[in-house]
Amino acid sequence: MTSAPDRPLPQPTLASAEFWRSGADGVLRISHCADCGRFFHPPMPVCLSCRGRAVSLAPTSGKAVVVGFSVNHQTWLPKFPPPYVVAVVALAEDDRARLTTNIVGCEPTEVHIGMRVRVRFEPVDDLYLPLFEPDPETEAAEGLGPLPEPREVRNALRPMASTRKYEDKVALTGVGQSQVGRRLMVDPISLTVDACLAAVADAGLDLSEIDGLSTYPGAVPGGMSEGGITALTEALQLTPTWVNGAREVPGQIGSITAAMLAVAAGLCRHVLCFRTVWESSHSALLRSGEWHPDGGRASGMMEFRAPFGAMSAAQWIGCNASHYMHRYGVGRDALGAIAVTARAGAVRNPEALYRDPLTIDDYFNARMVTTPFGLYDCDVPCDGAIAVVVSAIETADDRPHPPVLVEAVGTAILERLSWDQDTLTHTPQSRGPSAHLWTRTDLTPVDVDVALLYDGFTFNALSWIEGLGFCGPGEATDFIAGGKTIALDGPLPLNPHGGQLSAGRLHGYGFIREAMLQLRGDAHGRQVDDARVAVVTAGGGVPSGAMLLKRA
């Protein structure tokens, strides 16, 4: 950046205000535990290692190492022009303490993993934003900085709390989808109603038999919800016994997991689960001025990202992808194969949004969005809704379609719920739910016939492939074999409907629907031969979840 951009400012909280204002003298201060010596970020009242309370901001050298970065080429903020570098840096004092920041004082093309940097504050009002610049003396003298080693998470798994599996008490008996498209300009609750009525009919039920509702993420702004439980209950005049509209669940399909638990506990017999997005229309309304964006300072998870122009998951995940590629010495070949495979699936799917054939040359020639992601590494915002009916297992035989059974669910949180403070080698939260899934079944990865893996970005799908154990860490490029392994007729067909990369971002639920169609034998034109077991994952980051489904 040649001049200071007009940055979104953070909203200091009672916990973070001291951090944002502590750089007036040019010294970077980070939360530190006097009992065990650990540094950590963002500020917390208790040490993350020893749980001691002797925590305060302590001065550091201000020196760090770049452990992940993304060169942004897309305009996310009008007054924060690209290109600029969003990076994750690990502090010299403790590589577990990391900051998402900008690398300044050099050309974006000069930034690399292992680059030694030093803090440089940019004052704005009474805040001091920590940016980082090359530290030529240290780099010249010591070379590349050390990188944090990957942390094993499986050793944190607990044994099953009970041999009685709640998964055995439920079945997926109905599924429905609304119209799906780009900028449909349709009231989102109308899309939800269409999908829900279709799912209830598919299950052979009447609305009066629906005694539970579950959705993700509830009533939130920004094109990601129809208005939640309240909106649907009012629209269809439902009388549920139990409802759930939470967003802090194991991925978007965590709302389906919650429904399973309610049914298994005897609260409900038939829970209607639904998910609606209208991002494409919402974006068009914003551009036209008909919809006014929320103002104010950056808060919540964006407090430590927005000031550095890190507005998109593309940038956050791009940092991890760059670390992965550096650590394992690979390029974008596996990512390209995932993108091309998704488009091949979309060509066979008349419902998919993008159906023009895509070649690997097209992939590599496409414009960059934020390194290492180009245009075809990113999923497609759309409008649409999907609904799923979760029923008590004893009712499954009375339904018009063969039920889809739930073999196992993976929900464990074994990594920090953070985009930058823990896992760097993969998308955060792809390893914990994956490891947990296999502890709840006698099946193994070799038993999976079709994989429906979250592909908000190509790297998400790669992370799930490795996290689920289809191959080892860093082995996806060889495993995918240019797309042969994940093709429709390959050993592990991946997202035969086109995934979110080409069929449209239905935010997790699209994978459940495709899994149900595949296991029923209803995925016309793209059916995996004799598909009996499907693995489904959802969650573009934190938290996330996984399901193993099987044919009855």
C-alpha positions in Angstrom: 0.0 0.0 0.0 1.5 3.3 -1.1 -0.7 5.4 1.2 -2.7 4.7 4.3 -6.2 3.3 3.3 -9.4 4.5 4.9 -9.7 1.5 7.2 -12.7 0.3 9.1 -11.9 0.9 12.7 -12.2 -1.7 15.4 -14.7 -1.2 18.3 -12.6 -1.6 21.4 -14.2 -3.7 24.1 -13.6 -3.9 27.8 -11.2 -6.7 27.0 -9.4 -5.2 24.0 -9.3 -1.5 24.5 -5.9 -1.6 26.2 -4.4 -3.6 23.4 -5.6 -1.2 20.7 -4.3 1.9 22.6 -1.1 0.4 23.8 1.1 1.1 20.8 1.5 4.9 21.3 5.2 4.4 22.2 5.8 2.0 19.3 5.9 -1.1 21.5 3.7 -4.1 20.7 2.0 -5.4 23.9 0.3 -8.8 23.9 -1.6 -10.7 26.6 0.9 -12.6 28.8 0.6 -15.0 31.7 2.9 -14.3 34.6 2.4 -17.8 35.9 3.5 -19.9 32.9 5.0 -17.3 30.6 2.7 -17.8 27.6 1.8 -15.0 25.2 -1.6 -15.2 23.5 -4.0 -13.2 21.4 -6.7 -12.0 21.3 -7.0 -10.8 24.9 -8.6 -13.2 27.4 -9.0 -12.9 31.2 -7.5 -16.4 31.7 -4.3 -18.1 30.4 -5.0 -20.5 27.6 -2.4 -22.9 28.8 -2.5 -23.0 32.6 -5.8 -21.2 33.2 -4.1 -18.9 35.5 -5.5 -15.4 36.1 -2.2 -13.5 36.3 -2.8 -12.1 32.8 -1.9 -8.7 31.6 -0.5 -7.0 28.5 3.3 -7.3 28.3 5.8 -5.7 26.0 7.3 -7.8 23.1 10.1 -7.2 20.7 7.6 -6.5 18.0 9.3 -9.1 15.8 7.4 -11.8 14.1 7.4 -14.4 11.2 4.9 -14.5 8.3 3.2 -17.9 8.7 0.4 -17.3 6.1 -0.6 -14.6 3.7 -2.9 -13.7 0.8 -2.3 -11.0 -1.7 -5.7 -9.4 -2.2 -6.7 -8.4 -5.8 -10.4 -7.7 -5.3 -12.0 -4.6 -3.9 -13.9 -5.4 -0.8 -13.9 -1.9 0.6 -14.1 1.2 -1.7 -11.5 3.1 0.2 -9.1 0.2 0.7 -7.8 -0.4 -2.8 -5.9 -3.6 -3.8 -3.5 -5.0 -4.1 -2.6 -5.4 -0.5 -1.3 -8.2 1.7 -3.4 -9.8 4.5 -1.1 -11.9 6.6 -1.0 -14.0 9.7 2.2 -13.4 11.7 3.5 -15.4 14.6 5.3 -13.5 17.3 9.0 -14.2 18.0 8.3 -14.6 21.8 5.6 -17.3 21.3 4.5 -18.6 17.9 1.1 -19.5 19.4 0.4 -15.8 19.6 -0.5 -14.5 16.2 -2.0 -11.4 14.6 -3.9 -11.0 11.4 -2.4 -7.8 9.9 -1.0 -6.2 6.7 2.5 -6.5 5.4 3.7 -3.0 4.4 6.9 -1.4 3.3 7.5 -3.8 0.4 5.9 -5.0 -2.8 3.2 -7.6 -2.4 5.1 -10.0 -4.6 8.0 -9.9 -2.1 6.1 -11.3 0.8 6.8 -15.0 1.5 6.2 -17.6 4.2 9.0 -17.5 6.8 9.6 -13.8 6.1 10.9 -12.0 9.2 9.0 -8.8 10.0 8.7 -6.1 12.7 5.8 -4.1 13.9 5.0 -0.6 12.6 2.0 1.2 14.1 -0.5 3.2 12.2 -2.3 5.7 14.5 -5.9 6.4 13.8 -7.7 8.6 16.3 -6.6 7.2 19.7 -6.0 3.7 18.3 -2.7 2.2 17.1 -3.1 -0.5 14.5 -0.2 -3.0 14.4 1.1 -3.4 10.8 4.3 -5.3 10.0 7.1 -4.5 7.6 10.2 -6.5 6.5 12.9 -6.8 9.1 15.9 -6.8 6.8 18.6 -7.0 9.5 17.1 -10.1 11.1 16.2 -11.8 7.8 19.7 -11.1 6.3 21.4 -12.4 9.4 19.2 -15.4 10.3 17.3 -16.3 7.1 13.8 -17.6 7.1 12.0 -17.6 10.5 10.8 -20.9 12.1 7.2 -21.9 11.4 4.9 -23.3 14.1 4.7 -27.1 13.9 1.3 -28.7 13.2 -0.5 -29.8 16.4 -2.0 -33.3 16.6 -5.7 -33.1 17.7 -6.8 -36.7 17.7 -5.2 -37.3 21.1 -7.8 -35.0 22.6 -10.7 -37.1 21.6 -12.8 -38.6 24.4 -14.3 -42.1 24.3 -18.0 -42.3 23.4 -20.1 -41.2 26.4 -22.6 -44.0 25.7 -22.8 -47.0 23.5 -26.4 -46.0 22.7 -26.1 -43.8 19.6 -28.6 -41.1 19.0 -27.9 -41.5 15.3 -29.7 -44.9 15.3 -32.9 -43.4 16.5 -33.5 -41.1 13.5 -33.8 -41.1 9.7 -33.9 -38.5 7.0 -37.2 -39.0 5.4 -37.9 -35.9 3.2 -36.0 -33.3 1.3 -37.1 -30.3 -0.8 -35.6 -27.4 -2.7 -36.9 -24.1 -3.9 -36.0 -22.4 -7.1 -32.3 -21.6 -7.1 -30.7 -18.8 -9.1 -28.7 -15.6 -9.2 -30.5 -12.5 -8.2 -34.0 -14.0 -8.2 -35.4 -11.0 -6.3 -37.8 -13.2 -4.5 -38.8 -12.7 -0.9 -36.6 -15.2 1.0 -39.4 -16.5 3.2 -41.2 -17.4 -0.1 -38.2 -19.6 -1.0 -38.2 -21.1 2.4 -41.9 -22.0 2.2 -41.4 -23.6 -1.2 -38.6 -25.8 0.1 -40.4 -26.7 3.3 -43.7 -27.7 1.6 -41.7 -29.8 -0.9 -39.8 -31.6 1.9 -42.9 -32.3 4.0 -44.7 -33.7 0.9 -41.6 -35.7 0.0 -41.8 -37.3 3.5 -45.5 -38.0 3.0 -46.5 -35.9 5.9 -49.0 -33.1 6.7 -47.9 -29.9 8.2 -49.9 -30.7 11.3 -47.4 -33.6 11.9 -44.4 -31.4 12.0 -43.7 -31.0 15.7 -40.2 -29.5 15.5 -38.4 -26.8 13.6 -34.6 -26.3 13.3 -32.7 -23.8 11.1 -29.3 -22.1 10.7 -28.4 -19.4 11.6 -31.7 -18.0 12.8 -32.8 -14.4 12.1 -29.6 -12.6 11.0 -29.2 -9.8 8.4 -27.2 -9.8 5.2 -28.8 -12.2 2.8 -28.1 -15.3 5.0 -31.5 -16.0 6.5 -35.2 -15.8 5.7 -35.9 -14.5 9.2 -35.6 -17.7 11.2 -38.0 -19.8 13.2 -40.4 -16.9 13.8 -40.8 -16.1 10.1 -41.6 -19.7 9.0 -43.9 -20.3 12.0 -45.9 -17.2 11.1 -45.9 -18.0 7.3 -47.2 -21.5 7.7 -49.0 -21.1 11.1 -47.1 -24.1 12.5 -47.4 -25.3 16.2 -44.0 -26.9 17.0 -43.2 -28.5 20.3 -39.5 -27.7 20.0 -37.5 -25.2 18.0 -33.9 -24.3 17.3 -32.5 -21.3 15.5 -28.9 -21.2 16.8 -25.8 -20.3 14.8 -23.1 -21.6 17.1 -23.6 -25.2 16.1 -21.3 -27.7 14.2 -21.5 -26.1 10.8 -24.7 -25.3 9.0 -25.8 -28.9 9.2 -25.5 -28.6 13.0 -29.1 -27.5 12.8 -29.9 -31.0 11.5 -27.8 -32.6 14.2 -29.8 -30.6 16.8 -33.0 -32.0 15.2 -31.6 -35.5 15.5 -31.0 -35.0 19.2 -34.5 -33.7 19.8 -36.0 -36.6 18.0 -33.8 -39.1 19.8 -34.7 -37.6 23.1 -38.4 -38.1 22.4 -39.3 -34.4 22.1 -40.4 -34.7 18.5 -41.3 -37.2 15.8 -40.8 -35.1 12.7 -38.5 -32.0 12.7 -38.5 -29.7 9.7 -35.0 -28.3 9.1 -34.4 -25.5 6.7 -31.7 -23.2 5.3 -32.3 -20.2 3.1 -29.8 -17.8 1.4 -30.5 -14.8 -0.8 -27.0 -13.3 -0.9 -27.1 -12.7 -4.6 -30.2 -10.5 -4.4 -29.0 -8.8 -1.3 -25.8 -7.8 -3.0 -27.7 -6.4 -5.9 -29.9 -4.4 -3.6 -26.8 -3.0 -1.8 -25.3 -1.9 -5.1 -28.5 -0.2 -6.2 -28.8 1.7 -3.0 -32.2 0.2 -2.2 -30.7 -1.6 0.8 -28.6 0.4 3.3 -25.6 -1.4 4.9 -25.0 -1.4 8.6 -22.6 1.2 9.8 -20.4 1.6 12.8 -17.1 0.2 13.9 -16.0 -3.4 13.4 -17.0 -5.7 16.3 -17.2 -9.3 17.1 -15.0 -11.6 15.0 -14.3 -8.7 12.6 -12.7 -6.5 15.2 -9.3 -8.0 14.6 -9.8 -8.4 10.8 -11.7 -5.5 9.2 -9.0 -2.9 10.1 -6.6 -4.8 7.8 -9.0 -5.2 4.9 -9.5 -8.9 5.7 -13.2 -8.8 4.9 -13.7 -12.2 3.3 -13.2 -15.8 4.3 -11.3 -16.0 1.0 -8.5 -14.0 2.6 -8.6 -15.8 5.9 -8.6 -19.2 4.3 -6.1 -18.0 1.7 -3.6 -17.5 4.5 -3.9 -21.1 5.5 -3.8 -22.3 1.9 -0.5 -20.4 1.4 0.9 -22.1 4.5 -0.2 -25.5 3.3 1.4 -25.0 -0.1 4.7 -23.9 1.5 4.9 -26.6 4.1 4.1 -29.4 1.7 5.9 -28.0 -1.4 2.9 -28.1 -3.7 1.2 -25.7 -6.1 -2.4 -25.1 -7.1 -2.8 -28.4 -9.1 -5.1 -30.1 -6.6 -7.2 -27.0 -6.2 -7.6 -26.8 -9.9 -8.6 -30.4 -10.2 -11.3 -29.8 -7.5 -12.7 -26.8 -9.4 -12.7 -28.6 -12.8 -14.3 -31.7 -11.2 -17.1 -29.5 -9.7 -17.8 -28.0 -13.1 -18.0 -31.4 -14.7 -20.6 -32.4 -12.1 -22.5 -29.2 -12.8 -22.6 -29.9 -16.5 -24.5 -33.1 -15.7 -26.9 -31.2 -13.3 -29.7 -29.2 -14.9 -30.2 -27.3 -11.6 -26.6 -26.0 -11.4 -25.9 -22.3 -12.0 -22.7 -22.6 -14.0 -22.8 -25.4 -16.5 -20.3 -24.3 -19.2 -17.3 -26.8 -19.4 -14.2 -25.7 -17.5 -10.7 -26.9 -18.3 -7.6 -26.8 -16.2 -6.2 -24.1 -18.5 -9.3 -22.0 -17.8 -8.7 -22.4 -14.1 -5.1 -21.3 -14.2 -5.8 -18.4 -16.7 -8.7 -16.9 -14.5 -8.2 -13.7 -12.7 -6.9 -13.8 -9.2 -9.2 -12.9 -6.3 -6.9 -13.2 -3.4 -3.9 -15.5 -3.6 -3.7 -18.4 -3.9 -7.4 -18.3 -5.0 -8.5 -17.4 -8.4 -12.1 -16.9 -9.7 -12.8 -20.7 -9.9 -11.5 -21.4 -6.4 -14.5 -19.5 -5.0 -18.1 -20.6 -4.7 -21.1 -18.9 -6.3 -23.4 -16.7 -4.2 -27.1 -17.5 -5.0 -30.6 -17.4 -3.8 -32.4 -20.5 -2.7 -33.7 -22.7 0.1 -33.4 -26.4 1.1 -35.4 -28.2 3.7 -34.9 -31.7 5.3 -37.2 -33.7 7.5 -35.7 -35.6 10.4 -38.0 -38.4 11.6 -38.1 -40.9 14.4 -36.7 -44.2 13.1 -39.9 -46.1 14.0 -41.9 -44.0 11.5 -39.4 -44.4 8.6 -41.1 -47.4 7.0 -44.3 -45.4 6.6 -42.7 -42.8 4.4 -43.1 -42.9 0.6 -39.3 -42.9 -0.1 -36.6 -45.1 1.3 -35.2 -43.4 4.4 -31.6 -42.3 4.6 -30.0 -43.5 7.8 -27.5 -41.7 9.9 -24.5 -43.8 10.7 -22.4 -41.3 12.6 -22.0 -37.6 13.3 -18.7 -35.7 14.0 -19.0 -32.6 16.1 -16.0 -32.4 18.3 -14.1 -29.2 18.8 -10.4 -30.1 19.1 -8.9 -26.9 17.7 -9.2 -23.3 18.8 -12.3 -21.7 17.3 -10.2 -19.2 15.5 -9.2 -18.5 11.9 -5.6 -17.6 12.8 -4.5 -18.7 16.3 -4.3 -22.5 15.8 -4.5 -24.7 12.7 -2.5 -23.3 9.8 -2.1 -26.3 7.6 -5.7 -26.8 6.8 -9.0 -25.0 7.0 -9.7 -24.7 10.8 -12.1 -27.3 12.2 -11.8 -29.8 9.4 -9.8 -32.2 11.6 -11.7 -32.4 14.8 -15.1 -33.3 13.5 -13.5 -35.7 11.0 -11.6 -37.5 13.8 -14.7 -37.6 15.9 -16.9 -39.0 13.1 -14.8 -42.2 12.8 -15.0 -43.0 16.6 -18.8 -43.4 16.2 -18.8 -46.1 13.6 -17.1 -49.3 12.5 -17.0 -48.0 8.9 -13.7 -46.4 7.6 -12.9 -44.1 4.8 -12.6 -47.0 2.4 -16.3 -47.7 2.8 -17.4 -44.3 1.5 -18.9 -44.3 -2.0 -19.5 -40.6 -2.5 -18.1 -37.5 -0.7 -20.2 -34.3 -0.4 -17.6 -32.0 1.0 -18.0 -28.3 1.8 -16.3 -26.3 -1.0 -16.8 -22.7 -0.2 -13.3 -22.6 -1.6 -11.4 -25.4 -3.3 -9.1 -25.5 -0.2 -12.0 -26.4 2.0 -12.7 -29.5 0.1 -9.0 -30.4 0.1 -8.8 -29.9 3.9 -11.8 -32.3 4.4 -10.3 -34.9 2.1 -7.2 -35.0 4.2 -8.9 -34.4 7.5 -11.3 -37.4 6.9 -8.3 -39.6 6.3 -8.7 -40.3 2.6 -5.0 -39.5 2.4 -2.4 -38.1 4.7 -1.5 -34.4 5.4 0.0 -32.8 2.3 -0.9 -35.9 0.1 -4.0 -34.5 -1.6 -2.2 -33.5 -4.9 -1.0 -37.1 -5.4 -4.3 -38.6 -4.1 -6.5 -36.5 -6.4 -4.3 -37.4 -9.4 -5.4 -34.5 -11.6 -9.1 -35.3 -10.9 -9.1 -39.0 -11.7 -9.7 -40.1 -8.1 -12.6 -37.6 -7.5 -14.4 -38.0 -10.8 -17.9 -39.5 -11.0 -16.4 -42.9 -12.0 -13.4 -42.6 -9.7 -12.8 -44.2 -6.3 -14.1 -41.2 -4.4 -16.6 -39.2 -6.4 -16.6 -35.6 -5.1 -19.7 -33.4 -5.1 -21.3 -34.9 -8.2 -23.9 -32.1 -8.4 -21.2 -29.4 -8.9 -20.9 -28.4 -5.2 -21.0 -24.8 -4.2 -18.2 -24.0 -6.7 -20.5 -24.4 -9.7 -24.1 -25.4 -8.5 -24.4 -22.5 -6.1 -23.7 -21.7 -2.4 -26.6 -23.2 -0.6 -24.5 -23.1 2.5 -24.1 -26.7 3.6 -27.6 -28.0 3.1 -27.0 -28.6 -0.6 -24.6 -31.4 0.3 -27.2 -33.1 2.5 -29.7 -33.0 -0.3 -27.3 -34.4 -2.8 -26.3 -37.2 -0.4 -30.0 -38.1 0.0 -30.6 -38.2 -3.7 -27.5 -40.3 -4.3 -28.4 -42.8 -1.6 -32.0 -43.0 -2.9 -30.7 -43.6 -6.4 -32.4 -40.4 -7.5 -29.4 -38.3 -8.7 -30.4 -38.6 -12.3 -27.7 -38.0 -14.8 -25.0 -38.0 -12.2 -25.8 -41.1 -10.1 -22.8 -42.8 -8.5 -23.2 -46.5 -9.1 -24.5 -48.4 -6.2 -24.0 -45.6 -3.7 -24.5 -47.0 -0.2 -22.4 -44.7 2.1 -22.0 -40.9 1.8 -19.9 -38.6 3.9 -21.1 -35.0 4.2 -19.3 -32.0 5.7 -20.3 -28.4 6.3 -18.8 -25.3 7.8 -16.5 -23.0 5.9 -14.4 -22.6 9.1 -15.5 -22.5 12.7 -17.2 -24.5 14.0 -17.9 -27.3 11.5 -19.5 -30.7 11.4 -19.5 -34.0 9.5 -22.1 -36.8 8.9 -21.9 -40.3 7.6 -25.1 -41.3 5.9 -26.1 -44.7 4.5 -28.8 -46.3 2.4 -31.4 -48.2 4.4 
